[in-house]
Amino acid sequence: MASGGVEGSAELRIDGAAKRFGEVAALDGVSLQVARGELLTILGPSGSGKTTLLKVVAGFEKPDAGSVKIDGVEITALPPARRDIGMVFQNYALFPHLTVERNVAFPLEMRNVTKAEIARRVAEALALVELAGYEQRLPRQLSGGQQQRVALARAIVFNPRLLLLDEPFGALDRKLRETMQLEVRRLQRRLGLTTIFITHDQEEALVLSDRIAVMNKGTIQQIATTTEIYERPANDFVADFVGESNIFHGTMSGTGVVTLEGGRQLRVSTSAVPGKRVGVLMRPERFASGGINAFAGEVVESVYLGTSFKLRLACEDGLELLVRQPARGELPAPGARATFGIDPDAIHVF
Amino acid sequence: MNRSFFPALPALVLLFFFFLFPVVRMLGFSLEGGSLDWYAKALGEGLYLRVFWNTFEIALLVTLFCLLLGYPLGFLMATTTPLWATVGFIFVLLPLWTSVLVRTYAWMVLLGRNGVFNRTLIDAGIITDPIPLLHNFTGVLIGMVHVLLPYMVLPVYGAVRRLDPAIVAAAEGLGASNWRIFWRIYLPLTLNGIFAGAVIVFVLSLGFFITPALLGGGRVIMIAVLIEQQVRETLNWPFAAALSAVLLVATFAVYALAQRFTRTEPAT
């Protein structure tokens, strides 16, 4: 672990994983690969199947079909105890009757590591999560953030081949959550741990991940780098779920021109052929006052958010637009008229 | 105290007239003539001390057997499928809803010299003479364990159910075998339930009457049986009252001791 740990970390491969609960397909043929040392986030709303996928990887759930491989070795049928996977649970699942030290020592004791070696590695892991000095505390004597650190130390102390994080920040307040996110990221990079992180929080996913897999209804909607997911979502669901968005549908009516349902024409930069049905995504922060692709209308709602204004604009042709502008000058009052434009390069066509 | 105790008044009145008042009256009987003679007799004579000792011994053994039988049952009921848990509940609760008297007579039918057990064993050629199971220590033990088993099973079931499944999953994921999960996680985290069940069974055993009276056949004397004899046969009410007072104090002592133990235990 201290030596960089990359050699212990592994590559994960899931092929065609499927799992039904009665009528519901929790997983509907999921395939993905996580590279050695990569942090992949599985992002999705509740009920999207992300927790089932995590359970399949950890071994708590057997898939109806498909396989899970670590470094090319199939582990689909292996019980959780023999997978060498470190996991941080939603509510940490610390052992309430054991001290911090004994909690962290647990996985080592299960592996019959010698006493001296256990003491050395527990101290090392606790130092890594900055909890040296808390050895003799019981979990209930710790704050939420500290409990989380113990859970993390316990999950990495035995050099797992894979680290799974199941919505670990949900119970923390915003400030602490941001601190812990960065800390987990730093630790994960330093140890070179192959990591799967589960969350329904798209902001968190953007902060932490190398790549994001967006899930919905048991399938992966898109799997790509964070910028790719945000800038070039593959479909309506991803565009809508990650970040704020204006999504419209239309038809390519010429090279670089989309005619939206309702008749409005937009200049876009895309190679899509004329006649094709397309979706159009415009992020609220990409609008500027006036200019090309102008949307004129009436401000129906305006909110001051500190760094930005968030406006809802009702256009003459019935379109409604969400716009974010840097907070400078007066906040436009509802009823005010405004015109915003957007550069063709800032419009994503899918 | 700013909360009104008015809603509890009917119950308090009831407890006062039908519990506290009789208990005080009884203590009054035991101090007849202002002397402690009856207490000296109860605690000084070997015969009566033996009965006390007997009572504690039986209560302890009943508790032990209830624990050995009840923990696995409560544990299984808490961890199995809902269907099997329901089946378990029916088997545990049905006897609890049946009169103790009926159950004890049923055991007499089963355990007697010509009872179902002995008949079956003799017919099968396993034994030639009937095993004495009734009107002795064994009979009392079997009957009491059966009557008191639910009081052990239910707290254990509750304790196991209260345990966060994620904790067990965590132990499993960290490499613990089922055996180690049981010893390192389940057992220490359900100690409170075990303890609660054991205290209930032990305390109930101390004052048990019907089962030892009928299955013991007058040969196994527990303290409650002795008190009844004093009241009904020798009409020695002051001595019966003194014995009752000693039993009451002993029961309270056990309970207080148990409370102290639970308080020092880590909350789960």
Interface residues (C-beta under 8 A of the other chain):
Chain A: A58 G59 F60 P79 P80 A81 R82 R83 D84 I85 G86 M87 F89 Q90 N91 A93 L94 F95 P96 H97 F106 P107 M110 R111 L138 R140 R154 F158
Chain B: D164 A166 I167 A169 A170 A171 E172 G173 L174 G175 A176 S177 R180 R184 I185 P188 L189 P266 A267 T268
